[in-house]
Amino acid sequence: MQNTSEDAQDQVAILKMPDGTEHKLKVLQPSFGNDKFLDIRDLHKNTGYFVFDPGFTCTGSCVSAITFIDGPQGVCLYRGYPVNDLVDNADALQVAHLLLVGELPSNKQLGVFETEIKKHMLVHEKVKAMFAHFTINAHPMAMMVAVVGGLSSIFSELDPGNEHHRWLACTRLIAKVPVLACMAYKTSIGQPIMYPRADLTFAENFLYMMFATPMEEYKVNKVAAKAINAFMILHMDHEQNASTSTVRIAGSSQANPYACIAAGVASLWGPAHGGANEAVVKMLEEIGSKENVPQFVADVKAKKEGVRLMGFGHRVYKNYDPRARVMKKLVAEVLAALDVQDPLLGVAQELEKIALEDSYFISRKLYPNVDYYSGIMLKAIGIPTSMFTVMFAMSRTVGWVSQWNEMVSEGQMRIGRPRQLYVGHSKREYALSSVESPSDGTETTADFSKVMAEKEVADIPEGKQDAPAAGKKLYNIRRKASTSFKMELPDVPTR
């Protein structure tokens, strides 16, 4: 890994504290790009102050040499290579080797790497047996969280300090997660699980395991395989996003890497992260036709309740997402080659056209991101929407293991431990709620069920309740501040 720029080592920023004292903060610069960072690691030690940054929008949590992003310029580089160049010229396993090792493989290195990956694609029968115990309506992502974590029960003897052990963990995960993804899909539709074939490429194997059955020979469509290869590359890594940061946080405690990746899968499951392309497809279906796009845009600008523009904007990119440019071109090629007439593509193109010409969206730097077109492409290939996030997890596993390995191998194992800005109660004394003693003079302790029962009586309108017994008083309950938690029973079958 390259060091940060030495030009900034002598630069400092002066922070003036409320009491008039000053604290010097070192200025750090990356080896490439225009970002600048203030080194606040000694801030609390020297000043007693913390920094407040919800969502870590302005915080650099680590040093990494894997992915570079320039949001304002719309640039994304894997180990220095533009991601669009890699999509056009490289195979998914070549890019996986690049992210994991740091360099593109030679032909000989690639052959060895492919052989090793295919060797690890077999899944332990005990892990496979886990799928038999999921309910028929289990979401594929729920299965993935369980079975990826379950790998840690098979490969439990692992020393993170051992380079060979780390390599085994990384290559096993790259190989097995796509297989587990297809097993999850087959389980969800009740079809028999299909094993990978040694004569197929990484992307071709995925399609074979997804759509083949024992009934007949399955021939992989080359256009679909090219699209899956591109999807994998585009989603392999994206710097310190929510799921990658989750993997690093879990790994910082020296947890088993399979458990760390399972944590990443769980983080990715959320609709604000990995489920965004599914949300885009749902939005386009609700719009319905190109004629309805202007009204939808007007509703978005008016902030109409229940109307959200999905697939536009990004936490980092303030320009057109470079991955979205590739995906836009790819989806048109796939639909044409497969002879798929999807009206959603016309709706998406019309919405993009109007949004990119509207000052409302331009001023807010809302441009299409990679999720905007990817759902349409996956849908054309035959991937169901329930598998969209699983596809994302399968691809991002390469980045997760690369980030984990970088963190462990380069000594960045300081355990993640953010602080909080506390807004709760100040210190208070604990005391049991007191009640009036009964007539015999003995003391009693309030029983919660009794309290609630008598409160229900107290809430009955006057004249509609029996008077309390003579000499008795109803309990006086102080209502606590409400929380966001509600006890609700799911409206789903229990079997």
C-alpha positions, 0 to 999 in steps of 0.5 A: 500500500502506498503511503499518504502524501508527504507534502501534507505532513507539515501542514496543520489546521488550528482548532480554536476551543471555546476556552480560547486554547488552540489545538493543532490537527495534522493534515493528511492527503491520500496518494491520489485525489484531492481529498484532505483529512484532519487527523483527530486521533489525539483530539480527545486526549489533548482537548477532552472533546469528541467529534459528532458525525452521524452516518460517518459522512465526514469521517475516514475510518481506515487507510485503503489501497483497493478502490478510489472514488472521486464523487464530484468527477464521477470516477471509480477505480479498482486498484487504479483501473477505471471500472468501465475499462475492466467491464469491457476487457476483463473476466470477473475472476481477473478482477477478483484477483486484482482486488484481492492481490493488487495486480491483474494476474498473468495467464499462468496466475489466472489459471491457478486462481481459476482452478483454486476457485472452482475447487472451493465451489463444492459446499460441505454437505452439512451446510447444504443440509441447512437449506432443508430447514428453511420455510418455503416462504423464507427470503433468499437473503435470510437464508444467505445470512444464516448459511454464510455465517454457518460456514464458520462452523465448518471452517472454525480453525482459522488464525487471522495472523496466518497469511495462508489461512487468510487466503483460504478464507478469501478464496473459499468465500469468493467461490462458495457465496455464488453457489450458496446464492443459487442454492437459496434460490432453488430452495425458495422455488422448490427445485433441486439444487444444481452443482457447478461445472468445471467447464464453465466460467464463473459467470456461466456457472452462476446462470447454470446453477440458477436455471438448470434442472436435472430434466434437460440439458441447459445451454448458457446464453452468452449474452446473459453470461456477459451481462452477469460478468459485468454486473459482478465487476461493477458491484465488487467493491465501492470503498467504505460503504455501509456493508463494507464498514460493517465487515471491517467493524466485525473483523476488528474484533478478530471475529471469524471471517465467515461471520464477518461476511455474514454481517456484511450480507445482513447490512446489505439486505436493507432497502437503502443499500443493496435493495435499491435496484428492487425499489427502482423496478417497483417505482417504474412499475408504479409509474406504468407508462412514459405518459405518466412520467411528467406527473410523477416528476411533479409529485416528486418535486412537490414532495407528495406523500408516498412518492420517492425518486429511486435510483437517483443520487448517491452519498458519494457521487455528485455527478453521473455514477460511472457504473450507471453509464456502463449499466445503461449501455449494457441493459439496452444490449441485453434486451436487444440480444434477448429480444425482450420488450420491456416497457419499463426501459422506456419509462426509465429512459423518459424519467432520466431524460426529464430529470437530467433537464430539470433544474430541480434535480440538477441543482441537487446533483441527482443523477442516475446511480448503478441501481437505476438500470441494473434491475431491468437488466436482471429482470430481462435475464430471468432473475426474480426481484427477490434475488436482486440483493443476493446478486449484489451480495454475491458480487460484493463478497470479493470486495468484502474479503479484500477489505478484510484481508487488507485490514488484518494483513496491514495491522489496522486491527484497532477495534471499532468503537464509536462514541455517542452524544448522550441525550438521556436522563441524568443520574437518578436514584432507583426506588420501588413505586410506593402504594398506600398500605392496606388496612392491616398495616402490612406493606405490599409491592406493586404488581405490574399486572395488577397495576395495569388491570386497575389502570384499565378500570380507571380509564373506563368513562365515569358512570360505567365502572364499579366504584372502588372498594372503600378505603382503596385507591387506584394506583397512580402510574406515571407514563414514561417517554414513548419509544419507537418500539412497538410490540406487533404480531406478524400477520403471517402463517405460523407454519 
